[in-house]
Amino acid sequence: MKPELYDMLFTQAMAERSKAMLTLNLLSEHPAGIGDHSTKDFYSNAEEALAMLVDADDKIEALQKYFKFKSKSVI
């Protein structure tokens, strides 16, 4: 894999991880900012954010395991 492709994929996975962490933080630490969500919406949003986090971590792990490039991005 070309380093440029690796870096793009790695950076995208890191952004997905950051987005998931931010969502989980907002849901747990700032629930007043969520608005008029039902409990079902809240749980669904939390589950979606967790799935996004797991998916991003899996992508990062796979890139690091199968490809030996070091990303220019900071972990």
One Martini backbone bead per residue (centre of mass of N, CA, C, O) as a GRO file, in nm:
protein
   75
    1MET     BB    1   0.098   0.036   0.022
    2LYS     BB    2   0.067   0.350  -0.001
    3PRO     BB    3   0.132   0.604   0.211
    4GLU     BB    4  -0.105   0.791   0.127
    5LEU     BB    5  -0.331   0.586   0.176
    6TYR     BB    6  -0.273   0.520   0.464
    7ASP     BB    7  -0.301   0.808   0.575
    8MET     BB    8  -0.594   0.848   0.492
    9LEU     BB    9  -0.717   0.606   0.647
   10PHE     BB   10  -0.607   0.679   0.925
   11THR     BB   11  -0.728   0.963   0.949
   12GLN     BB   12  -1.022   0.876   0.919
   13ALA     BB   13  -1.029   0.690   1.169
   14MET     BB   14  -0.955   0.911   1.372
   15ALA     BB   15  -1.203   1.088   1.315
   16GLU     BB   16  -1.413   0.876   1.395
   17ARG     BB   17  -1.315   0.847   1.685
   18SER     BB   18  -1.357   1.143   1.770
   19LYS     BB   19  -1.660   1.153   1.711
   20ALA     BB   20  -1.743   0.929   1.909
   21MET     BB   21  -1.627   1.056   2.166
   22LEU     BB   22  -1.790   1.317   2.152
   23THR     BB   23  -2.069   1.190   2.160
   24LEU     BB   24  -2.036   1.043   2.432
   25ASN     BB   25  -1.976   1.298   2.592
   26LEU     BB   26  -2.237   1.451   2.534
   27LEU     BB   27  -2.434   1.234   2.642
   28SER     BB   28  -2.297   1.219   2.942
   29GLU     BB   29  -2.215   1.544   3.011
   30HIS     BB   30  -2.451   1.701   2.799
   31PRO     BB   31  -2.778   1.649   2.791
   32ALA     BB   32  -2.900   1.940   2.737
   33GLY     BB   33  -2.782   1.945   2.428
   34ILE     BB   34  -2.983   1.734   2.286
   35GLY     BB   35  -3.283   1.773   2.358
   36ASP     BB   36  -3.585   1.613   2.223
   37HIS     BB   37  -3.523   1.323   2.342
   38SER     BB   38  -3.564   1.014   2.380
   39THR     BB   39  -3.462   0.736   2.530
   40LYS     BB   40  -3.432   0.580   2.269
   41ASP     BB   41  -3.251   0.785   2.127
   42PHE     BB   42  -3.024   0.787   2.332
   43TYR     BB   43  -2.950   0.485   2.311
   44SER     BB   44  -2.904   0.482   2.007
   45ASN     BB   45  -2.679   0.693   2.000
   46ALA     BB   46  -2.485   0.541   2.186
   47GLU     BB   47  -2.462   0.281   2.014
   48GLU     BB   48  -2.356   0.420   1.758
   49ALA     BB   49  -2.101   0.541   1.884
   50LEU     BB   50  -1.977   0.274   1.974
   51ALA     BB   51  -1.962   0.144   1.694
   52MET     BB   52  -1.779   0.365   1.575
   53LEU     BB   53  -1.544   0.319   1.769
   54VAL     BB   54  -1.488   0.022   1.706
   55ASP     BB   55  -1.444   0.057   1.403
   56ALA     BB   56  -1.207   0.254   1.421
   57ASP     BB   57  -1.019   0.073   1.590
   58ASP     BB   58  -1.010  -0.158   1.384
   59LYS     BB   59  -0.882   0.003   1.155
   60ILE     BB   60  -0.627   0.087   1.301
   61GLU     BB   61  -0.528  -0.197   1.372
   62ALA     BB   62  -0.512  -0.309   1.083
   63LEU     BB   63  -0.312  -0.108   0.968
   64GLN     BB   64  -0.085  -0.170   1.180
   65LYS     BB   65  -0.067  -0.482   1.124
   66TYR     BB   66  -0.053  -0.494   0.783
   67PHE     BB   67   0.102  -0.214   0.794
   68LYS     BB   68   0.427  -0.035   0.820
   69PHE     BB   69   0.332   0.238   0.835
   70LYS     BB   70   0.368   0.571   0.930
   71SER     BB   71   0.187   0.809   1.038
   72LYS     BB   72   0.157   1.159   1.039
   73SER     BB   73  -0.032   1.116   1.247
   74VAL     BB   74  -0.156   1.161   1.560
   75ILE     BB   75  -0.250   0.953   1.838
   0.00000   0.00000   0.00000
